[in-house]
């Protein structure tokens, strides 16, 4: 199975997430040109290839909420726990993206 390689960028200057930014590598760093502005203070997040239970794409840095369901969790998991690492905790299609580590 092939997954689409996609990115999004968090702009530290504008404090917002930019989906599918036009990326360019220049002088040793990634930059984006967005809305007639060149942004250099960005953090890239790559698409994981996974979707949450609502079909929303899961990117690095997303916070995924999982409800406890029998047969999915280990004994160490707490009910209705917020988990940052869906790959360790269970199937992504059982969780829901509720935010990310950049936007508060």
C-alpha positions in Angstrom: 0.0 0.0 0.0 1.4 3.4 -1.0 0.6 6.5 1.0 0.5 10.0 -0.3 3.4 12.2 0.9 1.9 15.4 2.2 2.9 18.1 4.7 1.4 20.9 6.6 3.3 23.7 8.2 2.9 25.6 11.5 3.9 29.2 11.2 5.5 30.4 14.5 5.2 34.0 13.3 1.5 33.9 12.4 0.5 31.2 14.9 -1.5 29.2 12.4 -1.5 25.9 10.5 -1.1 26.0 6.7 -2.3 22.9 4.9 -0.4 21.7 1.8 2.1 24.6 1.8 4.2 25.3 -1.3 7.6 24.2 0.1 11.0 25.2 -1.1 14.4 24.4 0.3 16.7 27.4 0.3 20.0 28.1 2.1 19.8 25.1 4.4 16.1 25.5 5.5 12.6 24.9 4.4 10.6 27.9 3.5 7.1 28.5 2.2 5.6 31.2 0.1 2.1 31.8 1.3 -0.3 34.7 0.7 2.5 36.8 -0.8 4.7 36.2 2.2 7.9 34.2 2.6 7.8 32.2 5.8 11.0 30.8 7.3 10.0 30.2 10.9 7.9 27.0 10.3 7.6 23.5 11.7 6.7 20.8 9.2 4.4 17.9 10.0 4.1 14.9 7.7 0.9 13.0 6.9 1.0 9.6 8.6 -1.1 7.9 6.0 -3.8 7.2 8.7 -7.3 8.6 9.0 -9.3 9.0 12.2 -12.8 7.6 12.6 -14.3 10.6 10.8 -12.0 10.3 7.8 -9.8 13.2 8.9 -6.1 12.9 8.0 -3.7 12.3 11.0 -0.4 14.3 10.8 2.6 14.2 13.1 1.8 16.3 16.2 -1.9 15.6 16.1 -3.6 14.7 19.4 -6.0 11.8 18.9 -8.7 11.0 21.4 -9.5 7.3 21.9 -12.5 5.9 23.8 -11.8 2.6 25.6 -13.2 -0.3 23.8 -12.9 -3.9 24.8 -10.2 -5.8 22.9 -8.4 -2.7 21.8 -6.6 -1.4 24.9 -4.0 -3.0 27.1 -4.5 -3.1 30.9 -2.4 0.0 31.4 -4.7 2.3 29.4 -7.2 4.5 31.2 -10.8 5.0 30.0 -11.2 8.0 27.7 -7.5 8.8 27.7 -6.0 11.4 25.4 -3.1 9.7 23.5 -0.4 11.4 21.4 0.8 8.2 19.8 -2.0 6.3 18.0 0.4 3.9 16.4 1.3 2.5 19.9 -2.2 2.5 21.4 -4.4 1.0 18.8 -6.2 1.4 15.5 -6.4 5.0 14.2 -9.9 4.4 12.9 -11.1 4.2 16.5 -9.8 7.6 17.5 -10.7 11.2 16.7 -8.3 14.1 16.0 -9.1 16.7 18.6 -6.2 19.1 17.9 -2.5 19.3 17.7 0.5 20.2 19.8 0.9 23.6 18.2 -2.6 25.2 18.4 -3.9 25.7 21.9 
